[in-house]
Amino acid sequence: MEPYERMAGVVRWVGSGAVVVAGLSWAMWAADPTAPSSPIQPLIITGVMVANVMVTVAAPATKRRAVILVQRWCVNPLVRALFRIGFVPFGFALVETTGRRTGRPRIVPVGNGRVGDTFWLVAEHGLRAGYVVNIRANPDVRVRIRIGLRFTWIEGVATVLVGDDPFARQREFCGLRPLRWWNAMNVRALGVSPVTVRIDLDLSGVRGVPRNADVVGGHRYR
């Protein structure tokens, strides 16, 4: 793929997420009767999204480091704490990999992607994401998903699909599910070079799992 085509794909990927996030901020402002007459908040969010696209094109490595920093120290600890107390938002799950250097478990929250016996996720930082590097070194993983009212760990084998189209894959496993699409738009807005990961789950011996129904899945800790 030529550099121009690659960059056009990145802009399309990030831009679509940015448009949705900015659009939702304007929709919420318009629908809120208590909102101030001046749309300061949606203007700020729109400006941030425009800057986000520009930074993705001009300095992708800087954006990647900034997003990873926020996820590592703010988002991931919050989601991990919610899992520990049993109060977890729908649309989240955990993926556990083995650290390629330490050999220790590494857990990250990921977006909902379970379809039957397969758990799909799109890594926004592509092959540079820590858990993707871990998977390529050791494909044996565990996924913590909601089954009924409880969460359980399920073992699986992960494969990084370098040649897969993450746009098409998101459309496939998101379907008409709003929570999955919300996570997908955030992944697009925050991402730089996304890659698809497929996890084949071992559901044998796991009770209460409808094989052809979706179960809430996840996002990740580092």
N, C-alpha and C positions, 0 to 999 in steps of 0.2 A: 504493500500500500504506500502510495506517495505521501510525503509529509503534509502536503496541502489537504489531501483527502483525510488523513488521520486527524489533522487539526479541525477540519470541518466536522468530523464525527464527534470530537470532544465538545465543540461549541454546541452542536445539536443536543448532545447528551446533557451537558450542564445547563444550557439555556432552557430546555424544556422544564427541568426541575425548578429553575429560578423563576420562570414565568408562572408556574403553578403556585409557588410559595408567595410571590408578590401578589398574584391575583386573589388568593385567599385572604391576605391581609386587607385588601381593598373591600372584598365582599363582607368581611367581618365588621369593618368600620361602617360600611353602608347599612348593615343590618342592625347595628347597635344604636338604639335610640338615646343612650346616655353618652355616646361618644362625642368628643369635642367637634365643633363645626369645622375646625381646621384639621385636615387629614395628616397630622404630623407623623403618627406612627406608621401608617402605610407608606408614606413618602420615604421615611428612613429605611424601612424594610426593602422598598423598591431600589433605593440607592445602594444598599448593601448587596442586593442580588445582582445589580448591574456591575458593581465593582468585583463581585465574585467571578463573573464570567470573564472580565478583563484580566484578573489575576490568574485565572486558570490558563489563559492563552499566553500571558506575558511571563509568568513565574510559577509554573505548575509545581515545582519542587517546594517553593516557599509555602504555597497553599497546602500542599500535602502535609508538611511538617506542622503547620498551624492547626489543621483539622485533627491530626493525630494527637497533638498535645491536648486540645480541648476534650476529645473523646477519652483519652487516657485518664485525665485528672478530674473531669467533671461528669461527663455522661455515663461512662462505664461504672464508676463507683456507685452512682445513684441507682442504676438499674440492678446492679449486684445487690445492693442493700434491699431493694424492693423484693427481689427473689428470696432473700434470706428470711424476710418477715412474712412471706406468702402473699404479698400484695403486688401483683405484677400486671401492668397494662396489657390488654389483649393486643396481639400483634408482635409480641416479643418472645424470644427463646434464647437459649445459651448454646454456644458451640465450644467444646473443649478439645484443644489440640495438645500435642506434646512439644515443649520447647526444644528447638533443634540444637541448642547449645547446652541448656541446663538439664534437659530431660524431665522437667517438671511440668505439671498441668498448666495450661494457659487457657483462660476462659474469656470469651467475648460475647456480648449481646448481638444478635443478628435479626434481620427482618423476617417475618413469617413467610415460610416457603415450603411447607409440607404439602405434598400431593401424593396420596397413597403411600407407597413404600419409599418415596424419594423426598429428600429435603433439598430445596434449591435456595441458593443465595447469590447475590451479586456483591462482590467486594469492590467498594468504590475506589480503593487505592491499587487495585489490580495485583500484579505480581509482587509489588513492594509492600503489600499489607503483611504485617507480622504473622497473622494466622495462616495466610496463603503460603508463605515461605515454610511455615511449620508443616502444613499439609503436604507440600511437595517433598519434604524430607521424610515424613511419616504420615501416610494417609489414614491411619486408624484414629477415629475421633469418637466423641460422644456428643449427643444433642439432648438438651433438657427442654422438653415440651410439655404443654398442658394436655392431660388426658382427663376429661371430665372436669372435676374441681381440684385435681391435684397435678403436680408436676413430677415427671420421672425422667431419669437418664436413659437414653437408648443408644446403643453402640451402632457405629456405622463406618463405612469406608468412603472417603472423600476423593473426588477427582477434579482437578482444575481444568476447565475446558477453555483453553486459550483461543481456539478458533470459533467459539460460540458467539452469537450475537446477543449481548446482554439486554438490548432493547426488546428484541423478540422474546427472549426468555422471561423478562419481567411481565410482558403482556400475557404470556401464557400462564404463569403461575399466580398472577394477581387477579386475572379475570374481572369479575364484578365486585370484588371485595374492597371496600373503601380503605380499611386499615392497611391493607397490603400496598395499595396505591400511594397512600400518604407516606409510608416508609420508603417506597420506591422513588418518590419525588425528592425526598430528603437525600437519599443515596445519590441521585443524579446531581442535585445542587452541590453536594459536598465533594463529589468524586472528581477524579482527574483521568484515570485510565482504568475503567472498570473491567472486571473479568468474572465469568460465571463459574460457580462451584457447585457440583452435584454431590450429594451425600446419599449413598444407598444405605437405608436403615435396616437393621436386623430387628424385626418386630416379633420374631418367634418367642413365645413365652411371655409377651407383654399383654396383660389383660386389658380389655376395655378399649382397644384401639380399632376403630372401623377402618379397614384397609382402603376403602375407596372414598373416605371422607377426609376433610381437612382438619388439622389440629393446629392450634396456635403455635407458631414457631418464632424464631428469634433474631438477635443482634449481639455483639461480643465484647468481652473484657480482655485486657492485655496483661 
